[in-house]
Amino acid sequence: MGGSPRVVVSTGQALPEMAWSDELTDLTDAWPYLGPTWLAATEKVLPEAQPWHTVATRARGELALLPGYVLAGPPAVDHEPRTYLGRRAPSGEEVCCGAETDSARSAEIDALGTEPFFPALLLGSPLGYRTEIAYNFWTPALVGTVVEKLVPAAFDAGIRCILAPWIPDRRVGRDLVTALDAAGGHHSFWGYEDFLRLDAPDWEGHLAALPLKKRQRIKADVRKAAAAGVTIERTDGTGIRPYVERIADLTCLNREKNGAGEEPAHIAGILSALIDEGADVRAYLGRKNGELVATCVTVRKHHRLFPKWAGFDYAAIGERSGIYFALVLDAPVRDAYAEGLRTVEFGAGAHQAKVLRGCTPRAMTTSLLLSDPALRPQAAAWLDAFGLGRRSAFGDTVPTRPAAPGQLPLLSEPSGGDCCSTS
């Protein structure tokens, strides 16, 4: 008999066995942060996050993976469900990119204790800041089918809260938000990630196509970096090994400055795993007086480039040296054009700086679903309030899908990055 093959969904799974070379052929369009290479390294450096993945299969070789991690108790703020309801951690740590918190709301959330929230199931890549399904086959019902199986299985396993923190505004992401809402969840604005389409024939054509002010900013970036006495070089693959620890330290210095909790061991472990697997990893190194004072690490996957980690020794280069822009926003784009790539996916962080240099924003959403139906209305109200605070932090108070870059309100330009992704 004919007909389409049946989709089979399995929950609570380990990662599928897949090398980086397999990801290049079998998960062609998935972000690197959602593949088994990145996630396997995550599981080594973040042992408190227990793998609980949802895998859908269809015909031979057809796979869809929604990563998930069980958190038995309160984790770092970026992975903590209550953070997204507006709770401020006693340590003072803030969620990536920040938002004003309300002390009264935080006290109300604390009064509930941890039982309504833990164990929690975090959906997505905890150290990739992305919640999305990686897939190599598609049906319009795929995401809904996955969520219909995932939610009851998670609650049957004792999960009290399902958190999907960083859902991008793409087809698969919108389907995920809709499916979680249908299961009883609620969603709100998280922020923006930024990307750059490489539509021009080359770098010079790219500059020429930009509005005058943006073009002048980019040229000024390079002049300021040179004036600061910083030289930039690039090294690839195994050539990065001698710099892994310094890259991790600089990145965490930057994130600590901006209130994020990622640790050097997390970055060093994942970066080393990518190098070991033969991934196309590049590091841009900024030196001043022979010392390594700035770094930016990118990953190429097919026609896209993914700048991921950036770090700076601000004590050595100053707060407004311009090196952030030259190292993170200019050098990788020049190389991407030279290699004929189509898109640079910068991710979240330093949103205004990226928009001011020609990037396009993509909205990201947080969804949250509690197992206790009685608490869901209050949680939804808290999540909405947190989302409004996030909009204010991003300079976008209108609850709509992102406008074109020229329509976004432009805040005063930051000196460097924020706390997540290329910050």
C-alpha positions as a printed Julia matrix, in Angstrom:
423×3 Matrix{Float64}:
  0.0    0.0    0.0
  1.11   3.61  -0.67
  0.95   6.71   1.51
  3.46   8.77   3.45
  5.69   7.08   6.03
  4.54   7.5    9.63
  6.35   9.91  11.92
  7.5    8.19  15.13
  8.26  10.41  18.14
 10.36   9.22  21.08
 10.89  11.29  24.25
 13.51  11.16  26.97
 16.19  10.11  24.5
 19.97  10.38  24.37
 21.55  12.25  21.48
 21.66  10.45  18.15
 25.17   9.35  17.23
 26.35  11.76  14.58
 29.79  13.18  13.79
 30.28  16.72  12.51
 30.72  15.35   9.0
 27.34  13.64   9.37
 25.76  16.89  10.49
 27.02  18.57   7.34
 25.19  16.02   5.19
 22.21  15.06   7.36
 21.4   18.25   9.29
 22.39  20.69   6.57
 20.36  23.72   7.63
 20.42  23.29  11.41
 22.3   25.84  13.51
 25.59  24.34  14.8
 24.35  24.83  18.37
 21.52  22.34  17.82
 23.56  19.43  16.49
 24.98  16.42  18.34
 28.58  17.7   18.22
 27.8   20.88  20.12
 25.25  19.22  22.41
 27.49  16.27  23.31
 30.15  18.75  24.4
 27.51  20.66  26.37
 26.59  17.5   28.25
 30.22  17.03  29.28
 30.76  20.57  30.55
 27.27  20.99  32.05
 26.67  17.69  33.9
 23.86  19.17  36.02
 21.75  19.37  32.85
 20.52  15.83  32.25
 19.71  15.01  28.61
 16.04  14.4   27.81
 15.79  14.83  24.05
 12.8   14.34  21.79
 13.55  12.6   18.5
 11.19  12.18  15.56
 11.98   9.78  12.75
 10.21   8.89   9.53
 11.84   7.08   6.65
 15.42   5.82   6.68
 17.81   8.63   7.59
 15.05  11.15   8.29
 15.45  12.8   11.67
 14.14  15.71  13.74
 15.74  16.56  17.1
 14.37  18.87  19.79
 17.07  19.07  22.48
 15.95  19.02  26.09
 17.67  19.06  29.47
 16.26  18.28  32.9
 17.33  20.64  35.66
 16.67  19.18  39.1
 17.13  22.45  40.97
 17.81  26.15  40.41
 20.54  26.58  37.76
 22.32  29.63  36.32
 19.97  32.53  35.67
 19.81  32.06  31.89
 18.48  28.51  32.46
 16.25  29.32  35.42
 12.49  29.34  34.62
 11.71  31.93  37.28
 14.1   34.41  35.66
 11.69  34.65  32.72
  8.85  35.49  35.09
 10.76  38.48  36.43
 12.52  37.0   39.45
 15.85  38.54  40.34
 18.44  36.08  41.61
 19.73  36.76  45.15
 23.23  36.92  43.64
 22.16  39.88  41.49
 22.9   38.03  38.24
 20.69  39.04  35.33
 19.4   37.17  32.31
 21.25  37.81  29.07
 20.84  41.4   27.82
 19.06  42.42  31.02
 15.67  43.88  31.94
 14.3   45.87  34.83
 12.97  43.6   37.57
 10.21  44.32  40.06
 11.13  43.5   43.66
  7.51  42.86  44.65
  7.01  40.43  41.77
 10.28  38.73  42.58
  9.11  38.28  46.19
  5.81  36.78  45.03
  7.64  34.27  42.85
 10.03  33.39  45.67
  7.07  32.83  47.98
  5.99  29.9   45.78
  9.25  28.11  46.47
 10.92  25.81  43.95
  8.34  23.01  43.85
  6.12  24.5   41.09
  9.18  24.91  38.83
 11.54  21.99  39.43
 12.44  19.62  38.03
 12.35  21.78  34.91
 12.78  20.74  31.3
 14.76  23.31  29.31
 14.15  22.96  25.58
 16.98  23.9   23.25
 20.73  24.39  23.52
 21.63  25.74  26.98
 25.02  27.1   25.88
 23.9   27.93  22.35
 21.02  30.16  23.43
 18.67  28.66  20.86
 15.41  26.69  21.11
 14.55  25.09  17.8
 14.12  21.71  16.17
 17.0   20.48  14.01
 15.48  18.45  11.17
 16.12  17.0    7.72
 12.52  16.24   6.79
  9.41  18.35   7.05
  5.67  18.02   7.3
  3.32  20.86   8.29
  2.34  18.86  11.37
  5.89  17.95  12.47
  6.3   20.4   15.34
  2.78  19.9   16.63
  3.25  16.14  16.58
  6.51  16.44  18.54
  4.99  18.71  21.19
  1.83  16.61  21.55
  4.04  13.69  22.53
  6.61  15.65  24.53
  4.37  17.55  26.97
  2.44  14.65  28.53
  5.56  12.48  28.59
  7.5   15.18  30.42
  4.76  15.71  33.0
  4.41  11.95  33.49
  8.15  11.86  34.18
  7.74  14.39  36.99
  8.67  17.6   35.16
  6.98  20.62  36.75
  7.9   23.28  34.23
  8.76  23.24  30.52
 10.86  26.24  29.49
 11.62  27.13  25.87
 13.66  30.31  26.37
 15.02  31.33  22.96
 12.64  30.53  20.09
 13.51  32.37  16.85
 10.87  33.92  14.59
 11.2   31.36  11.81
  8.6   28.91  10.53
  9.67  26.07  12.81
  9.91  28.45  15.77
  6.46  29.93  15.22
  5.06  26.41  15.02
  6.75  25.58  18.32
  5.22  28.61  20.06
  1.77  27.72  18.7
  2.07  24.1   19.8
  3.23  24.97  23.32
  0.38  27.5   23.64
 -2.08  24.81  22.56
 -0.7   22.54  25.29
 -1.43  25.18  27.95
  1.7   27.3   27.82
  2.17  31.02  27.36
  4.75  33.05  25.45
  6.28  36.51  25.48
  9.02  38.57  23.85
 12.63  37.69  24.75
 14.7   39.86  22.46
 16.34  39.96  19.05
 19.06  38.09  17.3
 20.65  39.72  14.27
 21.8   38.48  10.89
 23.29  39.95   7.75
 22.32  38.84   4.25
 25.27  38.99   1.89
 23.39  40.3   -1.11
 26.16  42.37  -2.68
 28.71  40.89  -5.09
 31.59  41.59  -2.69
 32.66  43.54   0.4
 33.13  46.78  -1.48
 29.71  46.38  -3.06
 28.27  45.72   0.39
 29.7   48.97   1.73
 28.54  50.91  -1.3
 24.96  49.65  -0.85
 24.73  50.81   2.77
 23.37  54.21   3.76
 26.1   56.8    4.13
 26.06  56.91   7.94
 26.33  53.13   8.26
 29.13  53.05   5.73
 30.99  55.76   7.61
 30.58  53.88  10.9
 32.14  50.71   9.47
 35.12  52.58   8.04
 35.55  54.42  11.33
 35.58  51.08  13.18
 38.71  49.99  11.36
 40.44  53.34  11.87
 39.69  53.35  15.6
 41.0   49.81  16.03
 44.21  50.7   14.22
 44.57  53.88  16.28
 44.24  51.78  19.45
 47.29  49.82  18.37
 45.42  46.56  17.9
 46.27  44.27  15.0
 43.85  41.56  13.88
 44.82  38.17  12.51
 42.85  35.02  11.78
 43.68  31.41  12.62
 41.59  28.33  11.78
 40.94  24.8   13.02
 43.71  23.14  14.98
 45.69  26.38  14.87
 43.26  27.7   17.49
 44.27  25.15  20.14
 47.0   27.25  21.79
 44.49  30.05  22.33
 41.47  28.11  23.62
 41.94  28.97  27.3
 42.63  32.63  26.59
 39.58  32.82  24.3
 37.42  31.32  27.06
 38.8   33.67  29.7
 38.34  36.79  27.58
 34.81  35.79  26.59
 33.81  35.29  30.2
 35.42  38.57  31.22
 33.12  40.26  28.73
 30.06  38.34  29.85
 30.81  38.84  33.52
 31.01  42.56  32.82
 27.53  42.38  31.31
 25.95  40.07  33.87
 26.01  36.58  32.34
 27.1   33.38  34.04
 28.84  31.29  31.38
 32.09  29.78  32.65
 35.46  29.42  30.88
 35.27  25.62  31.1
 32.0   25.66  29.15
 33.51  27.6   26.25
 36.83  25.75  26.26
 35.09  22.37  26.27
 32.76  23.11  23.38
 35.39  24.91  21.31
 37.83  22.04  21.78
 35.17  19.52  20.76
 34.44  21.45  17.57
 38.13  21.52  16.73
 38.48  17.8   17.48
 35.57  17.01  15.18
 37.04  18.97  12.3
 34.41  21.7   12.25
 35.24  24.81  10.22
 36.09  27.02  13.19
 37.89  30.36  12.81
 39.32  32.66  15.46
 39.98  36.34  14.94
 42.72  37.44  17.33
 43.38  41.02  18.34
 46.86  41.76  19.68
 48.26  44.85  21.33
 51.95  45.06  22.16
 52.19  41.34  21.51
 49.45  40.45  24.0
 46.18  38.75  23.0
 43.56  41.26  24.14
 40.53  40.49  21.95
 39.05  37.41  20.29
 36.09  36.41  18.17
 35.3   32.79  17.26
 33.09  31.87  14.31
 31.81  28.61  12.88
 31.12  28.11   9.19
 28.45  25.65   8.17
 27.85  25.46   4.42
 26.79  28.89   3.14
 26.42  30.55   6.56
 28.87  31.93   9.09
 28.04  31.92  12.81
 30.05  34.31  15.0
 29.64  32.87  18.48
 32.11  33.97  21.15
 33.76  37.35  21.55
 35.86  38.61  24.41
 37.96  41.65  25.27
 40.47  42.79  27.83
 38.98  46.23  28.37
 41.69  47.12  30.87
 44.21  46.86  28.02
 42.2   48.37  25.17
 39.75  50.73  26.85
 35.97  50.84  26.7
 35.71  52.65  23.35
 38.61  51.4   21.29
 36.37  50.32  18.4
 37.96  46.87  18.38
 34.63  45.14  19.04
 33.23  46.34  15.75
 36.35  45.72  13.7
 36.83  42.22  15.15
 33.23  40.97  15.35
 31.2   42.9   12.77
 33.73  43.75  10.05
 36.42  41.08   9.71
 34.07  38.05   9.59
 31.82  39.75   7.02
 34.78  40.59   4.78
 35.85  36.93   4.82
 32.3   35.69   4.31
 32.03  37.78   1.15
 35.44  36.57  -0.03
 34.25  32.95   0.36
 30.91  33.48  -1.35
 28.76  32.85   1.73
 25.14  33.97   1.86
 24.45  34.93   5.48
 26.25  35.85   8.68
 24.18  34.82  11.71
 25.41  37.05  14.54
 22.91  35.84  17.14
 21.85  37.88  20.16
 23.78  40.6   21.96
 24.86  44.13  21.02
 21.64  44.47  19.04
 21.78  48.2   18.4
 25.42  48.11  17.3
 24.58  45.41  14.77
 21.54  47.21  13.41
 23.57  50.39  13.03
 25.93  48.44  10.77
 23.32  46.97   8.46
 22.06  43.83  10.23
 18.45  42.67  10.21
 16.76  41.7   13.5
 14.87  38.49  14.08
 12.57  38.41  17.13
 12.96  35.68  19.73
 10.27  34.38  22.06
 10.16  32.65  25.44
  7.49  30.02  26.09
  6.76  28.53  29.5
  4.37  25.78  30.55
  3.71  24.74  34.16
  2.35  21.33  35.06
 -0.01  22.91  37.63
 -2.93  24.45  35.7
 -3.9   26.6   38.69
 -0.64  28.53  38.5
 -0.7   29.11  34.74
 -2.72  32.38  34.69
 -0.41  34.07  37.2
  2.67  32.75  35.42
  1.32  34.12  32.13
  0.87  37.58  33.68
  4.4   37.53  35.06
  5.81  36.36  31.74
  3.98  39.16  29.91
  5.36  41.75  32.33
  8.86  40.4   31.88
  8.44  40.53  28.1
  7.43  44.2   28.29
 10.54  44.9   30.33
 12.64  43.17  27.72
 11.06  45.25  24.97
 11.95  48.36  26.88
 15.53  47.14  27.27
 15.72  46.64  23.5
 14.18  50.02  22.75
 11.07  48.41  21.24
  7.93  48.87  23.31
  5.43  47.96  20.59
  4.38  44.26  20.8
  4.69  43.48  17.1
  6.95  41.34  14.96
 10.25  43.12  14.17
 10.21  45.93  11.67
 12.81  46.55   9.01
 16.12  47.8   10.44
 15.49  51.37   9.36
 12.22  51.44  11.3
 13.68  50.38  14.62
 14.24  53.05  17.26
 17.98  53.64  17.5
 19.32  54.02  21.0
 22.67  55.47  21.91
 25.37  53.24  20.5
 27.0   50.82  22.97
 30.76  50.61  23.34
 30.82  46.88  22.78
 28.75  43.79  23.34
 26.17  42.37  25.63
 26.25  39.07  27.41
 25.19  36.42  24.95
 26.41  35.17  21.61
 28.74  37.63  19.87
 28.89  39.98  22.8
